[in-house]
């Protein structure tokens, strides 16, 4: 999987297995001066979908490596982290995210997270506010928000059928054509922004041994929840970025969530002509917005 210049792979052990993460450890980011200082930490957390991994943020996080300590994990079941053969539940990721922060960070830090993982991060920050200084989130949604039940959708029901689920994953998800089709038709607003490296990175993650377990748990709806039931508990200063053409949850959902807790959610930025992952579709714009929000949330 793609690894930016000057970054190296490290790992920690969590209660669900080994979690890999990437951090700046070499030239041009680390020298005798920067290696010894106490820079603020930024943690980048990827969302979920066939082939998801820390690659999702790899066009963004190197832009902060000269000024911040940057770490970006592959969550359990994704990327190069361990892939336990199990049905994943919401609690698995709430615990995993908390354990990662506790083991890799000292003091409160800024988390930059996307989609369902961003919604998990809101819940972790609500329960463990001392871990977080601020949150910058792209399209944070539980995918069953305001009473919607994603698990009753046709596709979620189809993937719940034994044997059919594995067949769909192996033939429709973990293939170059399947990944490109999904990225072009569902994840990006503009298909011409999908280039071969993105497809290759998603495919490599999707073809890891046992990668189907986490992906199918997600697609079945086992990891979805109603974020509106938790959003008011958040106290961490937060900014939200939302692609106007997000296929799964539109910006109206995001605005409703933000309006439920204006004390914590201080900024809501809608991006026109952008889909679910602005960090891949328009990385320069995403970098600019993160830079804008970091001092405003301090």
C-alpha positions in Angstrom: 0.0 0.0 0.0 1.1 3.5 -0.8 3.4 5.1 1.8 4.4 8.8 1.5 8.0 9.9 1.3 9.6 10.1 4.8 6.9 8.1 6.5 7.4 4.7 8.1 5.1 1.9 9.3 4.9 1.1 13.0 2.4 -0.8 15.0 0.8 -1.3 18.5 -1.1 -4.1 20.0 -4.8 -3.6 20.8 -7.4 -5.9 22.4 -8.4 -6.9 18.9 -5.0 -7.4 17.4 -2.0 -5.5 15.9 -2.8 -2.1 14.5 -0.5 -0.6 12.0 0.1 3.1 11.7 2.2 5.5 9.7 4.3 8.4 11.0 6.9 10.7 9.7 10.3 9.3 10.7 12.8 10.2 8.0 13.9 12.9 5.6 12.6 15.4 4.7 10.4 15.6 7.8 12.6 14.5 10.7 16.0 15.8 11.6 18.0 16.2 14.8 15.9 19.2 15.8 12.4 18.0 14.9 13.0 14.5 16.3 13.5 16.0 19.8 10.7 18.6 20.0 7.3 18.3 21.5 5.1 19.1 18.5 1.4 18.9 18.6 -0.1 15.6 17.4 -2.6 15.2 14.5 -4.2 11.8 14.1 -5.9 11.0 10.7 -8.5 8.3 10.8 -9.9 6.7 7.6 -13.5 5.8 6.9 -15.0 2.4 5.9 -15.7 0.8 2.5 -14.2 -1.9 0.3 -10.5 -1.4 0.4 -10.4 1.5 2.9 -7.1 2.2 4.7 -4.9 5.1 5.9 -4.2 5.7 2.2 -7.4 7.7 2.2 -5.6 10.6 4.0 -2.2 10.1 2.3 -2.5 13.1 0.0 -3.3 15.3 3.0 -1.3 14.4 6.1 2.3 14.9 4.6 1.4 18.6 4.3 1.5 18.8 8.1 4.5 16.7 8.8 7.0 19.6 9.0 5.0 21.3 11.8 3.1 18.5 13.6 3.7 14.9 14.8 1.4 13.1 12.3 0.1 9.6 12.7 -2.4 7.8 10.5 -3.5 4.2 11.4 -5.1 1.4 9.5 -8.0 0.5 11.7 -8.4 -3.2 12.7 -9.8 -5.2 9.8 -8.4 -2.7 7.2 -5.2 -2.0 5.4 -2.1 -3.6 6.8 -3.5 -4.0 10.3 -4.7 -7.4 11.6 -7.9 -8.8 10.1 -9.5 -11.0 12.8 -12.1 -13.4 11.3 -15.2 -12.1 13.1 -18.3 -10.2 12.8 -17.3 -6.6 13.8 -19.5 -4.5 16.1 -19.6 -0.9 16.9 -18.0 -1.4 20.3 -15.0 -3.0 18.6 -14.1 0.3 16.9 -15.0 2.5 19.9 -12.6 0.5 22.0 -10.0 0.3 19.2 -10.0 4.0 18.6 -9.7 4.8 22.3 -6.8 2.3 22.7 -5.0 3.7 19.8 -5.1 7.2 21.2 -4.1 6.1 24.7 -1.1 4.2 23.4 0.3 6.6 20.8 -0.6 10.0 22.2 0.4 12.0 25.3 -2.2 14.6 26.3 -5.1 15.8 24.2 -4.7 15.8 20.5 -6.6 16.8 17.3 -8.3 14.0 15.5 -9.1 14.3 11.8 -11.5 11.6 10.8 -14.0 10.7 8.0 -17.5 9.3 7.6 -18.5 6.5 9.9 -15.2 6.6 11.7 -15.7 10.3 12.3 -19.1 9.4 14.0 -17.3 6.8 16.1 -14.7 9.4 17.1 -17.5 11.8 18.3 -18.7 9.0 20.6 -15.2 8.3 21.9 -14.6 12.0 22.4 -17.9 12.3 24.3 -16.9 9.5 26.7 -13.2 10.4 26.9 -12.9 14.2 26.4 -9.5 14.4 27.9 -8.0 12.5 24.9 -9.0 15.2 22.4 -8.1 18.8 21.9 -10.3 19.3 18.8 -12.0 17.4 16.0 -12.0 18.1 12.2 -14.4 15.7 10.6 -15.4 15.0 7.0 -19.0 13.8 6.5 -19.4 12.4 10.1 -22.5 10.2 10.0 -23.7 7.0 11.7 -25.6 6.1 8.5 -28.8 5.4 10.4 -29.2 8.9 11.6 -32.5 10.4 12.7 -34.2 7.1 12.8 -33.2 5.8 9.4 -32.4 2.1 9.4 -29.7 1.4 6.9 -29.7 -2.4 7.8 -33.1 -2.6 6.1 -31.9 -1.4 2.8 -32.0 -3.9 -0.1 -28.2 -4.1 -0.4 -27.7 -4.6 3.3 -30.3 -7.4 3.3 -28.7 -9.0 0.3 -25.2 -9.0 1.9 -26.7 -10.6 5.0 -27.4 -13.8 3.0 -24.7 -16.5 3.8 -22.4 -17.3 0.8 -23.9 -14.5 -1.2 -22.0 -12.0 0.9 -18.6 -13.6 0.2 -19.5 -14.0 -3.5 -20.4 -10.4 -3.8 -17.2 -9.3 -2.0 -14.9 -11.4 -4.1 -16.5 -10.6 -7.5 -17.9 -7.1 -7.0 -15.8 -5.4 -4.4 -12.2 -6.9 -4.3 -11.6 -6.4 -8.0 -10.0 -3.5 -9.9 -13.2 -2.9 -11.9 -15.5 -3.1 -8.9 -13.4 -0.6 -6.9 -13.1 1.8 -9.8 -16.8 1.6 -10.4 -17.7 2.3 -6.8 -15.2 5.2 -6.5 -16.5 6.8 -9.8 -20.2 6.3 -9.3 -20.7 6.5 -5.5 -17.7 8.0 -3.7 -16.5 10.8 -5.9 -18.6 13.6 -7.4 -16.4 13.7 -10.5 -15.3 10.4 -12.0 -12.3 12.0 -13.8 -10.7 12.6 -10.3 -10.3 8.9 -9.8 -6.8 7.8 -11.0 -5.1 4.4 -11.1 -3.0 4.8 -7.9 -6.2 5.3 -5.9 -7.8 2.1 -7.4 -4.6 0.2 -6.8 -4.3 1.2 -3.2 -7.9 0.3 -2.4 -7.5 -3.0 -4.3 -4.4 -4.0 -2.3 -6.3 -3.3 1.0 -9.4 -5.1 -0.2 -7.4 -8.2 -1.1 -5.7 -8.7 2.2 -6.5 -12.1 3.9 -9.8 -11.9 5.8 -10.4 -8.3 4.5 -14.0 -9.3 3.8 -15.0 -9.6 7.5 -14.8 -5.9 8.4 -16.1 -4.8 5.0 -19.1 -7.1 5.1 -19.9 -6.1 8.7 -20.0 -2.5 7.5 -22.1 -3.2 4.4 -24.6 -5.3 6.4 -25.1 -2.3 8.7 -23.7 -4.0 11.8 -21.6 -0.8 12.4 -24.2 1.8 11.7 -26.1 3.8 14.4 -28.0 6.9 14.9 -25.5 9.7 15.6 -28.3 12.1 16.6 -28.7 10.1 19.8 -25.1 11.0 20.8 -24.1 14.3 19.2 -25.4 16.4 22.1 -22.9 14.8 24.5 -19.9 16.1 22.6 -17.9 18.9 24.3 -14.8 18.9 22.1 -14.4 21.9 19.8 -15.3 20.6 16.3 -15.4 21.6 12.7 -17.2 19.6 10.0 -16.5 19.5 6.3 -19.3 17.9 4.1 -19.2 17.1 0.4 -22.4 18.5 -1.2 -22.7 15.4 -3.4 -22.0 12.8 -0.7 -23.9 9.7 -2.0 -24.9 8.2 1.3 -25.8 11.1 3.5 -26.3 14.6 2.1 -25.3 17.9 3.7 -28.8 18.4 5.1 -28.2 15.5 7.5 -24.9 17.1 8.5 -26.5 20.5 9.2 -29.2 18.9 11.3 -26.5 17.1 13.3 -24.5 20.3 13.7 -27.5 22.3 14.8 -28.1 19.9 17.6 -24.9 21.0 19.4 -23.7 24.4 18.3 -21.6 24.8 21.4 -19.2 22.1 20.3 -19.7 22.1 16.6 -18.4 25.5 15.8 -18.0 25.3 12.0 -19.8 23.6 9.2 -18.3 23.9 5.7 -20.2 22.5 2.7 -18.0 21.8 -0.4 -19.8 22.0 -3.7 -19.3 19.4 -6.4 -17.5 17.0 -3.9 -18.5 13.6 -2.8 -17.9 11.5 0.3 -14.1 11.9 0.6 -12.9 15.4 -0.2 -9.5 14.4 1.2 -9.0 12.2 -1.9 -11.1 14.2 -4.4 -9.8 17.7 -3.6 -6.8 17.2 -1.2 -5.4 20.7 -1.6 -8.8 22.2 -0.6 -9.0 19.8 2.3 -5.5 20.8 3.5 -6.5 24.4 3.3 -9.6 23.9 5.4 -7.7 21.9 8.0 -5.2 24.7 8.3 -8.0 27.2 8.6 -9.8 25.3 11.4 -6.8 24.2 13.5 -6.1 27.7 15.1 -9.9 28.5 15.3 -10.6 25.4 17.4 -7.8 26.0 19.9 
